[in-house]
């Protein structure tokens, strides 16, 4: 049986899509629903459904960020109220997109497309830079476009002023973001997605939904037996994983 997850922050839209899918695809099992991007990511990691129907604008994590972080076999269908400016960017990466309000006729067409794609798993599934570009379009612009130069991190009564050029990597850690320099770790509350929009994209690359690296400190890359890509930063023993959505960045290296 084909399994699916539906993620949308509006419960009535989750119910509506669930009911419509029950009619259009009786053999599809909805194994989970999510009210925000964080719940969606956790459920996808845990259940690995065949399909994830993702709204784009969700609290906690956008549908694009959720899609970028998928490590397993789950394929994505975007469900959005937004027009072609964003849809074109990921049209080739997602199995399909559905514009709200989703009509029965459009959903029936989508079901045919989805079933055909799942029956042919050898088709290309590797995303490219257009997904990241779409995410940047949906994030608010930062100031006057000048890249972030300093990070402020509080520790008790002290506030540390950290030059961005000294940061090896940023990594999300529960409610905080870890700022790793050669000397120590600092914790800040700025989300990874917000940092990505503020940092110089030529210096900092997002390599995972939870990780941004400073290319100046990239020491080496390694593929494991499962063909997953890992990075080692200069002076660090622990390796950082690269998610499927960002592997293409390292092909020319």
HELIX and SHEET records of a PDB file:
HELIX    1   1 UNK A   11  UNK A   24  1                                  14    
HELIX    2   2 UNK A   37  UNK A   47  1                                  11    
HELIX    3   3 UNK A   63  UNK A   68  1                                   6    
HELIX    4   4 UNK A   84  UNK A   90  1                                   7    
HELIX    5   5 UNK A  104  UNK A  119  1                                  16    
HELIX    6   6 UNK A  129  UNK A  138  1                                  10    
HELIX    7   7 UNK A  164  UNK A  166  5                                   3    
HELIX    8   8 UNK A  192  UNK A  198  1                                   7    
HELIX    9   9 UNK A  215  UNK A  217  5                                   3    
HELIX   10  10 UNK A  244  UNK A  250  5                                   7    
SHEET    1   A 5 UNK A  28  UNK A  34  0                                        
SHEET    2   A 5 UNK A   2  UNK A   7  1                                        
SHEET    3   A 5 UNK A  51  UNK A  55  1                                        
SHEET    4   A 5 UNK A  75  UNK A  80  1                                        
SHEET    5   A 5 UNK A  96  UNK A  99  1                                        
SHEET    1   B 2 UNK A 150  UNK A 155  0                                        
SHEET    2   B 2 UNK A 158  UNK A 163 -1                                        
SHEET    1   C 5 UNK A 185  UNK A 188  0                                        
SHEET    2   C 5 UNK A 176  UNK A 181 -1                                        
SHEET    3   C 5 UNK A 167  UNK A 173 -1                                        
SHEET    4   C 5 UNK A 211  UNK A 214 -1                                        
SHEET    5   C 5 UNK A 204  UNK A 208 -1                                        
SHEET    1   D 3 UNK A 218  UNK A 223  0                                        
SHEET    2   D 3 UNK A 229  UNK A 233 -1                                        
SHEET    3   D 3 UNK A 240  UNK A 242 -1                                        
END                                                                             
